């Protein structure tokens, strides 16, 4: 096997001197798995010949398979290029441009989306061809870098999420005394292109691949029909942007881990003086109890019990180990420090210097806070603190009492900042004259159907409850669920010109549940109002498997098989030169008036493989796509 995980059958010529055909080649997805294995075994391995995998057809079918189901696949960029019209001819054109180094990404179409704080976030929409090329490149780069990324990194990685980051924090931050909340100013907008290319160049020595990444970074964007060049940052909305950001911030992870190793200092785990003193007193009293009788014995027993309670509240071991714990999700990170506040100040200073010199960014002094672990720090929408609780209960061995909650990390729901703000922003509740929170009807939903109203409330309720399902104070969402239900009933009552009680009684199923009945092909069903307790405990803290199917799609995709069959799925012809894919965003939006719509509805597919003639008929003679 070659250094980058490839096999001999990928050489241009084999030992017999003849060219190797595509049919004889191993699927590229298998090659990527081997690259991943090599990268796992040798973290410092350098890859030199990756660009050639950009020239293989099978990887483009995998890329299309990963992209076409997304709602954004039908969104136009600076031209009319979308998922509709994908074909073998298009793949050949892309590969031809890549072979001759004439491929040039088009500028992204700039649009804006509203953030929670009311500000606007810029978003770039690439053309679909550029999305496909970026997805192919992402598959290759992910095979190289995913095994290299550290466990403390959770953003933009397969089978990792906010929940995995929070669960990791909950397990590893036990006993820390200080939190350092990290915040980098405009992280993704300020990524230095030259620095990023340098980082990639340390791992990948392939000039053509590096050049392709550079083209994508400098593609620019179009806003109000004016071209704007990009000199820093990763393209917002780009398929490749999250992975490039992870590669960039991987340097921060390595720096913090190195700092953690240098900071670590183990102390002797001896008993504290206070604990020893009380233990000796208890021993003396217990010996006197055995020898004494009558009232004196009862008095000594009471003294023993009182002193025992004091012992259970006294620290038994010296917890003076100096250590650093670290978790990062995207550009949000938190550091747990078992040390002094002066140590935290030094750590913050080192971070600021590293981010400024190495990453060419700025650490926000105002938002990078140092917080004692007994107070709440904010991370990924949760309040984080370390408990100081001397409550005891019987341990796993049955007869031994233990302080099971002391020094344990606790994840809490920030009720005022998140839950209450959500309720007021969505106009679900209002505050009356007495300062009480009262659920109200949502006027914006009154014109929707009863089923749509309940579905909207359920989606919002489940979204909040799912995200905070691992919180220690999850039970406080009981009141949140109550307000949501009352607001839903009042909205339905407003629509039906009735009262909440009458509406609930009308849609009651005979038990405590109520919901909106609706008809389906399988028969009558009911959309019940969601129960917040059904969302608790949906996450486990174990690292989930990362199979090849999740990483690289299928070895041979269904779309590739359908295109290779060279048969129009509408007229049945097998004589066409090229076959194209007709794509729609949602099957449910089809009316079923046209024959091709009926076929898609019957097949329950968003795609149809068509000859060029049938595809032109669907779009009409004046179609800009054809």
N, C-alpha and C positions, 0 to 999 in steps of 0.2 A: 504493500500500500504506500502511496505517495504521502508526502508530508501533510498535505491538506485533506487527507481522508479519501482521495479519489482512487480508482482502480485502473488497472492497465487497459481495460477495454475502453477507457475514455481517451486514450491516446489517438492522435490523428491517424497513425498507422500502427498496425500490430506487427508481431514478429514475422508474419508471412509477407509483409509489405503491401497489403491491401487495405483500403479504407474501411473503417468500422461503420456500419449502417446504424441509423437511429433505432431500428428494431432490435439490434443486438446489444444496444446500450442498456445499462441498468437505469431504472427510473431515477430521476434527479432527486426525488424525495428520499430515496434510500441513500444517495450520496450525502445529502444534508444530515441524515441521521448519523452517518459515519463521521462526518465533520464534527457533529455535536459530541460524539463519543471521544474523539481525539482531543477536543477542547476540554472535556471533562477530565481526562486522564492527565493532560499536560496543560496547566493553566497558562503557562508562559509561551505556548507554541505560537509561532508566527505563520500566517497563511499567505501564500504567494500567488495562487492561480484560482481565483474565484470568479473573475469576470466571464470566463467561458460558460459558466452555468446560466448566465444571463441570456445566452444564445440558444437555449434549449426550449422547444415548444411545450413540453409537458408541464413545465413549471408555470407557464402562462395560463393553462387551463385551471391549475390549482388556484392561482391568483384570482381568476374570474370567479371561481367557485366560492372563494372567501368574500368577494366584494358584492356580487350581484344581489344578494338577499337584503343588503342594507338599503334603507329608504333613500339614502343619498346617491345611490347608483343611477337614479334617473334625473338627478339635479345637473343642470348645465353649468359649465364653467364659462370661459371666455369665448367658447364656440359651442356648437350643437352636439358635441361628442358626449354620449352617455353609454350606459351598459347596453342599450338597444343598438343592434347592428354589429355586435361582436362576431368575429368570424376567423377562420384559419388565415384568410387573406390579410386581415389586420395584424395577426401575430407575425406573419412573414414580413410585413412592412416594418414592424417594430424591430424585429431581429436584424433585418437588413440595415436599418439605420444605426443600430448598435454595433454591428460588425464594422461599418465604415466610419464610426465615431461621428456621424452626422446627426444623431438624435439630440434634440434640444427641447427640454421641457418648456411648456408654455406658461406664461404668468398666471397665477391664481386669480380668480375673481374675488375681490374683496367685498365682504358683507359684514354686518354687525349683529350680534345677539346681545340681549339684555342680561346683565348679571343680577344677582340677588340684591346687591346694594343699590341698584338703579343705574349703575354705570354701564357703558357699552363695551363689549369685548370684540375685537376684530377677529374675523374668521375668513380664511382663504379657501376657495373651492377650486381644486385642480380639475383639469379635464379628465375624462375617464381613462383615456390612454395613459396619461401620466400616473393615475392611480394604480393601474395595472403594473406599470414598470416599477413604481415605488413598492408595491406589494411583493413583487418578485425579489427585489433588492432586500426588502425587510426579511423575507424568509431566509435568505442567504446569511445576512448579518446576524439574525437571531440565532441561527445554528452555531455561529462562532462565539457570540457574546453571552448567550443565556447561561451556559455553564460557568462562565467567568464571574458573573455578577454575584455579589455577596448576599447572604441570607437576610441581612438587615434592610435590604432594598425590596420594596413591595409595589412600587408604582410602575404601570405600563408593562407588566410582566404576565405571561400566561399562568393561569391558575393562582394568581395573587390579587389581592384587593385591599380595600380599606380595612375589612374585617380581619384579614390575616395579619396586617400590620398591628391592629389593636390587640389581637389575641397574643401576638408575640410580645408586645409591650407589657401586657398583663402578666405574662409568665416570667419575663426577664428583669423587670424593674422592681421586684420585691426588695425592700430594705434600703432603697436609695434615699438619700437625704435632700437632694436638690434636683430641680429640673432646669434645663437650659432649653428654652423654646427657640428654635431656629427659624429665621425668615430672611430669604434672599430677595432683594428688590428686583421686580420684573425679571424673574429668572429666565423664562423661556424667550422673552423678547430681547434679552441681552447676551445670549450665547454667542461667544466669539467664534467666527467661522474658522479662522486660522488655528486657534487653539483646538477646536473640535477635530479638524483634519489632522492635526499633530497627534491627538489621542488615538484616532483611528489608525494612523500610520504606524503607530507602535505595535499594533496587532496584525494589521493587514498590509503587506508589501505588494500591492497590485495597483500600478499607476492608472490603469484604465478604469478600475472600479472607483478609485479615489477621485478621478476626474469626473465620473458620472455623479457622484455624491456632491461634488463641488458645483456642478451645473444645477442640481436641484436646489441647493442652498441659495444660489444667486439668480434664480429664475425670476424673482420679483413678483409684483402683483398689479392688477388693473383696478383702479377706483375712479368712478365717474369718467370712464373711457380714457384715463390717463395712466401711462405706465410709471410705476414707482420701483426703483431698484431696492434690493435688500442687501444690507452690509453686515447684519448681525441677526441673531435669533433663528429659531427653527420655524418653518412655515406653519401657521395656525391652520388646522384642518387637514394637514398633509398626513398620508398614511405612514410615512417614515419618521415623522417628527417625534413621536413619543420614544421610539427606540434611540434616536440620536440624542435626545435629552437624557435618557438613562445612561448612555455611553459617557456623556459629558459629566454627569453627577456621580458616576462610578468612581471618579478620582476623589471626590469628597468622601465617599464611603471608605476608600482605602486609607485616606488620611486620618479619619476618625478612629478606624480600627488600629492603625499604627500608634496613634496617640493613646488609645486605651491600653495597649500592651506596655507602653512606657510608663503609664500612670499607675498600673496595677501594683499593689503592694499588699502582701498577705501578712496579717497580724496573728499572734498566738490566740487561739480560742480558749483562753482560760476563763474561769468563773470570776465574776465581779466581786469586789470586796463586800458590798452590801448583801449579795446573795449568800456568800460564805458565812457571814455573821449571823444572818437569820437562820440558816441551815443548822449551824452549831447550836443555837438557842433551842430550835425545835428538837434536836437530838437530846439535849439535856432535859428538856421538859418531858419528853417521851419516856426517858429512863426514870424520872421521878414519879411519873404516873403509875408505872408498874409497881413501885414500892409503896405508894401512898394509898390511903383508904378514906372513906367517908366524904365529908364536905371539902377537905383539902384536895382530894382527888378530883372532885367535880370542878373545883376552882381551876385546877391545873389543866383540865380538859378544855374549859372555856378559853383559857389563855392560849392553849395550843391551836384551837380553831381560829382565833383572831389573828395569831401570828402567821398561820397558814395562808390566810387571805392576803396578808401583806406580801408573803413570799411569791404568790402567784402574780402579783403586780410588779415585782421587781425583776429587772433584766438579769438573766442568768449568765449569759456569755457576753464577752466583749466583742461587739460588732464594729470593729475599727478597720476592716479591710478597705483599702482605697481601690475603687474600681469605677469604670465608665461603661454605661450601657447606651445603645444607640439604635434608633429605628427611623427609617425614612420612607415616606410615600411621596413620590414626585419631588416637588421642591419644598415640601413640609417635612421637617425633621425635629426630633426631640432627643435630648441627651439626659440620661439619668446619672447623677454623680454621687458616689458615696465618699464624701470628703467634706472639706470646709467651703465656705462661701468664697474665700480667697482663691481656692482651686478652681471654682466655677468662673471667676473673673479672668483667670489666666487662660482657661479653656476657651472662653468667648473671645479673648484677644487673639489667641492662636488661630481660631476659626476665621476671624475677620481678616487676619493677615493672609492666610492661605487662599481664601476666596478672592481677595483683591489681587494677589500676585499670580496665583496659579490659574484661577478660573476667570479672571478679568471681570469680576462682578463685585457687588457691594452687599455686605451684610447689614440689614436694617438694625440700627442701634436702638430705635424706639420699640420695635416689635420683637427683638431678640431679648426675652425676659429671663431673669434668674428668679426662680420661685422655690420656696421651701416645700418639701414634699407633703407636709401636713396641710398645705393649702392646695387649691385646684389650679392646675395648668391646663391649657386648651390644646388639644391635638385631634385633628380630623373631626371636629364637631363634638367631641366628648370632653368632659372634665375629668382630669386624671389626678389622683392623689394616692398617697400611701397611708394606710390606716394606722392609727395608734389606738388599739383596742386590746384591753387586757382580759376580755371575757374568755372564759375557759369552757371546754367541753371534753368529753371522753374521746381519746384518740382512737386510731385504728386497732391498737392492741387491747382495747376494752377498758382496762382499769387505770390507765394513765391519763390524767387531765392535761390538756395542752391549750396554749393560746393560739388557736388556729387562724385567727384573723389579724393578729398583730404583725405589722410590717408587710402586709399584703397589698398589692396594687389594686386599686379600685377604679372602675370606669363608671362615670355618672352621666346622666342626661342633663344638660344645661337647660332647665325648664324655662327660665325667664328669657334667655337669649335666643333659644331656638324654637321651642314648642309654642310659647306664648306669641312670639313674633310671627310664626307661621299662621296661627289662628287669626291674628289681626290683619296680616297682609292679605290673606285670602278672603277676608270679610266673612269669616265663619262666626265670629263672636263680636260683641261690642261691650263697652264698659258703661254701666248705667250711672245714675246720679249718686248712688250710694257707693260707687267704686266696685261693684260686683260685676263679674264677667258673665254675660248672658248670651246664649247662642241665638243666632238670627238666621233668617232666610237669605240665601245667596241669590240675589236678583239676577246675576249674570247667567244662572243655570235654569231659570224658570222656563225659558223657551225650549229647553231640551226635553226629550221624552223621559218618562219615569225611569226606564231602564238606564238611560244615559246618566241621569242624575245620581242614581245609586252606584253605578259603575265608577263615576268620577270620585265620589266620596270614598269608595272602597280602595281605589288606586292610591289616593293620597294617604289614607289611613294605613294601608299595608306598607307603603313606601317609608313612612316615618317609623313604624313599628319594626319593620325588617331591619332597618339600619341600626336602630338602637336595641336590637334583640339581645346583645351581649352585655348590656348595662346592668350594674348591680341594683339600681333603683328602677328597674323596668316597670314595677307595679304602679309608678306614678302616671303611666300612660293610660291607666284605667279612667282617670278623669278626662284626659284628652279624647279617648274613644267615646265617652259619654257626650261630650260637647259636639263631636262630629256627628254622632247619631241624632242628637236633638236638632242640629242644624239641618241635617238631611231630611228629617221628618217635617220641619218647618218649611223647607224649600218645596217639598212635595205638596204640603198643605196649601202653600201659596199658589202653586200651579193648579191644583184641583179645587181651589176655593173651599177648603175644608179646615179641619183642625188637626193638630199633630196626633192626638189620641185616636181620632176617627181613621186617619190614614194608617196608623200602625195596626189598628184592629182590622181594617179592610185587607191589608196584605199579610196578616198573620197566618202561619201555616198550621195552626192548631196547637203549637207548642210555644216556647219562648221566642223562637226565631220569626223574623218577618223578611219578606223579599218580594221582588217584582217578577211575576211569571212571564215567560216568553216562549214562543214556538220555534222549534228547530226541525230539521229533517228527521231526526231521531225521535221526535216527540216533544212534549211539553216539559220545560225546565224552569228553574227558579233562580234568580240572582239574589242571594241572601246578603243582608248587610254583614260586613266582615266582623269577625271576633278578633280583638287585638291579641288575645292569648295564643291564637294559632300561629302567630309570627315569632314566638319566643323559642329560643334554642335551635335556630336553624343553622347555626354555624358551629363547626368544630375547629379546634386549633391546630390540628395536624396538617402538615404540608400535603397538599393534594397531588396525585400523580400527574405527570406531564407526558401523556402518550404522544406518539408521532401524529396521530390523527388530529389532535388539538394543535400541534405545532405546525404541521405542513399540509394539512388537508388529507385527502385520499391519494393513494398511489396512482390510481386511474379514476378520474372523476366521472360522474354520470354525464356531465356536459361534453366531456371529451369523447365518450363513447357514442353519444348521440350525433355529434358532429362527424365523427369518423365513419358512422353508418352511411353518410352521404345520401340521405333520404329526407325529402320535405315532409314534415309532419302535418301539412295542410292539404297539399295536392298529391303527395305520394311520389313525385318525380324523383328519379335517380340520375338524371342526365345533366343536371346543372353543374357549372364549373366550380362555383363556391356556394357555400351554405352559411347563412347568417342567423343570429339569435335575435328573436323579437322578445323584448323585455318590457314588463309592466311593473310598477311599484307594488301594487296590491291587487290580488285577484278579486277581492270583495267589491272593489270599485267598478268592475266590469258589469255592463248592463245585460249582456247576453243577446244583444240584437244582431250582431254580426256572427258569421260562421266561426271565424277565428276566436271570437270571444267565447262562444259555446264550447269550442275545443279546449281552451285554457281552463274554463270553469270545470269541465268534465274531468280533465287531467289533474286539476288542483295544482297547477304550475304557474309560476311567474314568467316562464320562458317557453318559447317554441323555436325549434330549428326549422328554418324556412329557406326555400330557394329565393334567389334575388327577385324574381318576378312576383312571387306571392308577397314578399316583404314590401316591395314597391307599391303593390295594390293596397296594402293596409294603410300606408302613410300617404297615399295619393300621388299623383303625378308630379306635384310641385313640392314634394318632400325635400327639405333641406339636407336630410341625411343621405340621400341617394343621389 
